[in-house]
Amino acid sequence: MDQLAAAIARHSACGYGSAGSGGSPDGVGSGGDTQVPRLTLVALDEPVPPADLLYEPMICFIAEGAKHSAAGERSWRTRRGEMFLNALVLPATVVFERLPYRAAVMRLDGGVLADLLLELDGAGGPPPPPVPAAFEGQVSAPMTPQVVDAVTRWVRLLDTPGDIRALAPRVEAEILYRLLGSPLGPMLRRLATAGTAAARVRAAAAWISAHFREPLTVEAVAAVAHMSPATLHRHFKAATGMGPLRFQKDLRLQEARRRLVSGDATAAMVAEAVGYASATQFSREYRRRYGLPPARDAVRLRARMAAPVPPRTGT
């Protein structure tokens, strides 16, 4: 685990980052996309406020530190030595509870996963683990030594860029192969299977994410998912911790907060930009979510971002 953390740190200019749409998949700290396809790195040394993040389908391998994530009525904590799979687009709030924080993140590609499953099933590979009856969008588990070794070699390919093209796909396939036999396996298989309830919920979440500024109804989202409204609501809440309309509202408020902090637009302008017909309703929901009216919250966040970082002491 120490070797994995060191490899991540070696390729990340560690320092303070701000919440938002940064280069890292966690939206904070440093790191970000790398030359290795679908590999991103996250490194955080200094405390940051709770961060509103938009998770995408990914697997996060935590080599150091710990974080607590919450979405709707669901929350989970992942620590050093654990891996976390998120299966769909998801607005979440994250608190980094232990620093320094180091993570390697695999952005999931359904095609790569499907190709591997076809190869394994055609070759009489190991039987799949049992699939739980209910679809939940997130699952975590301890990393095995084999997974740690493979992820470390994947990150270390950044030390020898000439090897990336030939070796990165093979190491990525090895990691996925190891994960298919782990507690993450059932959800990974669902990610590569079309027509399931899990696939329909993922499609619905992605559609809401692309249309969150528009007026939406549960019936319209259910039609996209090819489910009845009641069935969609049940599966959607099991996967995300919230119903479809709450999901849309969280996306709107996250985008509104980002705009308020990064620009000079008024609260009324931002409310209209993210899809609110009423600025009063926007301010009320914003305050309920973040504890302050939009303008005051933006001032507070800008002050935090501009404040000097105190020197670290100890180890």
N, C-alpha and C positions, 0 to 999 in steps of 0.2 A: 504493500500500500504506500509506503514511503517513496518507493521508486516511481510509482505512478504520480504521486503528488509533485515530486521533483520534476518530472518530465513536463507536467502541465505548467508549473511555475516557470520553467526554462523558456517556454514559448509564449509566455504572457507577461506583458509589462505591468506587473501588479501595482495597483493603486486604487484611489478612491473613484467611484463611479456614481452616477445618479440614476434614479429610477426612470424608466421610460423605454424608448425603443433604441437601445444601444446596440453595439456590435455583438455583445454576448447574448446567448439565448436566454439568460436570466435577466437581460436588460440592465444589469448593473455590473460594476467592476470592470475588468479588462479581459482581453482575450478575443473571442469572436471567431469568425470563420477562419479556416486554415486551408492550406494547400491540399490536405487530404479530403476527398469528397465526403460530405455529410458529417464531418467532424468539426465541432466547435469546442472551444475551451472557455472556462469561466474561472477567473482568479480574483479574489476580493480579500484585501487586507484590513481595510478600515470600515468601521460601522456605517451603515446607511439606514435611512428611515424605512419602514415597511414599504415594499415596492408593489405597485400594481403591474402585473405582467400578463401577457397573452401567450400562454403555452401553445405549442404546436405538437403534433405527434412526434415523440422523441423518447429516448432512454437516457437518463442522467446517471452517470457513474461518479459517486462522491468519494474522492480520495482523502479529503480533509475537511473538517468543519461540519456544520449541521444547519439545516433550514427547516422552517415550518411553513407549510402552504395551506391555504384555505380557499375554497370555492363554494359559494352557496352554503349549504348545511354540511358540507364535507370538509374535513381537514386531515392532514397527515404530516408526519415528521420524518425526515430522512437524514441519516448521519453518515459519518465516515465508515466506509466499508459496505455501504448499501447502494443498491441500484433502484431507480424509480422509472417506471414506464407510464407515460401519459399517452392515451390513444386518440385524442381528438383535440380540436381547437378549444381552448378553455381560458376564460379570464379568471385570474387568480391573484390573491394577495400573498406575498412571501415575506417572511421575516428571517433574516440570517442570524441564527441564534449563537453560532460558534464560529469564530474566526481564528486563523485564516481559513478561507473557504477555497477549495480547489475541486473542480469537476470537469470531466470530459463528457460531452453530449453527442449522442448519435441521432441525427435527424433521420427519421424512418422513411424509407422508400418502399411503397407497397410492391412495386415491380421486382425489386431485388429480393424481397422476402418471399414473394410468390414463386420466383424462379428457384430459390433454394428449397422451398417446400416441395415443389414438383420433382426436383432432383432426388430429394431424400425419400419421398413416398414411392417414387418409381424404382428406387434401389432397395426398397424394403428397409428403410431406416427405422430408428427406434419408434415404438408406438407413442402417439401423442398423449400427454397427460389429460386426465378428465377435465371437461369444460364445465365451469360452474353454470348453474341455471340462470343467474342474473348477470347482466353485463354491467360492470363498473368500469369507469374510464381510466382509473389509476390503480396501480399495484406496485408495491415495493417488496424487496427481498434482499437478504445478504448476498454479496458477491462471493462466488466460489473462488478458490485459488486459480482455477483454470480461466475464469472470466477476467480476474485481475491481470493475469499474465498476458492474455490476448489484448486487452485494452491498453496495457502498458506498451506492448509492441506496436499497436496501432498509433499511439501518440508519438512514440519514438521514431516513427517514419519521418517525422518533421526534421529529425537530425540529419537525414540522408535523403534530400528531396528527389534525387535521381531514382530512388527505389519506389517512390510513391505509385507511379503508374502501374508497375508490375505487381506490387505486393499489397497495396491498399485494398483492392477488391477481395483478395484472398483472406486477409486478416479480418475484414468486415464480415465475410461469410462465416469465418470460424467463430466470431463473437456471436452472431445470430444463431449458429448451430448450437453453441453452448447454452444460449438463453432459451431455446426451444425445449430443452429438457429441464428448465428451471420453473419456479412459480410464475414467471412471466410468459411461459410458453403458450398457455391457452389463449391469452389476449393477443399475442403475436399471430397466432393462427387465425384468429378472428379478423385481425387487421388485413390479412391477405385473402379473405373470403368474401366474395360479393353476395348480396342478397340476404344476409343475416340481419337480425335486429341491430346488432352492433354497427354494421356497415351503414344502415339507414340512419341511425342516430348520429354517426360521424358526418354523414352527408347533410343532415339537418343542421348540425352545429356549424359546418363550413358555410352553408347557405345563409344562415343568420349572420355570420361574421361578415359575409360579403354584402349583405343588405340591411345592416343594423340601423342605418339612417332612415330607412323607409318605414312607413306604418305597416306593422305585421300583425297577423292574427295566428292563433294556435292552429286554426283550420288550414291556413295557407302553408304553414310549416309542415303540418301533417301530410298535406298533399305532396310536398317535395319528398318526404320520407316514405310515402306509400304506406301510411299507417292511419288508423283512426286517431282522432285527437286524444282520446283517453289512453290508448296504447302508447302513442308517442310521449305523452306527458309522463307516464309511468317509467318507460325506458330512459327517457331523457334525464329525468331527475335522478335515477339510479346511477347514470353515467357521469353527471356533472354536479350533482348536489343542488340543482335548482331547476325550475321549469323553464320552458323556452322564452317566455316574455321577461322573466328575471334575467336570463342569460343576455337577451338583447339590451336590457337596461344597464347591466354591468359593462357591456361593451361600449355603450354610449358614454357612460360616466368616465371610463378609463380614457377614451379618446378626448373627451372634454377636458379632463385634467391635464393631459399632455399638451393640448392646444393652449390652455391658459398659462401653463408654465413656460412654454417655449415661444409664445408670441405676445402681441400686445392687443389682442382682440378683447372686447368686452364680454361679460358673461352672457348678455343677450345675443351677441353675435355667435358665440360658441354654442349656445343652446340651439340656435337655428341650424348651425352647421352640422351638428350631430343628430338632428332629427326631431328635436322637441318643438311642438307647436306653441307651448306656453313657457315663457321664461320663468314665470313664477313656479310652475311645477318643476322645472329644471333645478332652480335654486333650492327648492324644498328637498328634492331627492338627493341632490349633491350634498347638502348639509347633513342629511340623515346618513349618508354613506361615509363622508370624510370628517364630519364634526365641525366644520366651519363653512360659511358662505363661500361661493366660488372665488371671489376676488381676494378675500382674506387668506384663503387656503393657498392661492397662487403666490401671494407675497411671502407667506411662511416657507413654502417650498423653495422659492428662489433664494431666500436668505440662508436656508440650510445648504443649498448647493454652492453658494458663494463663500461660505464660512471656511476659514483655513482649517486644514486637517491637523489635529494635535499629533505630536511625535509619539510613536509607539514606544512602550517601555517593556522590559522583560523579554521573554522568548515566546 
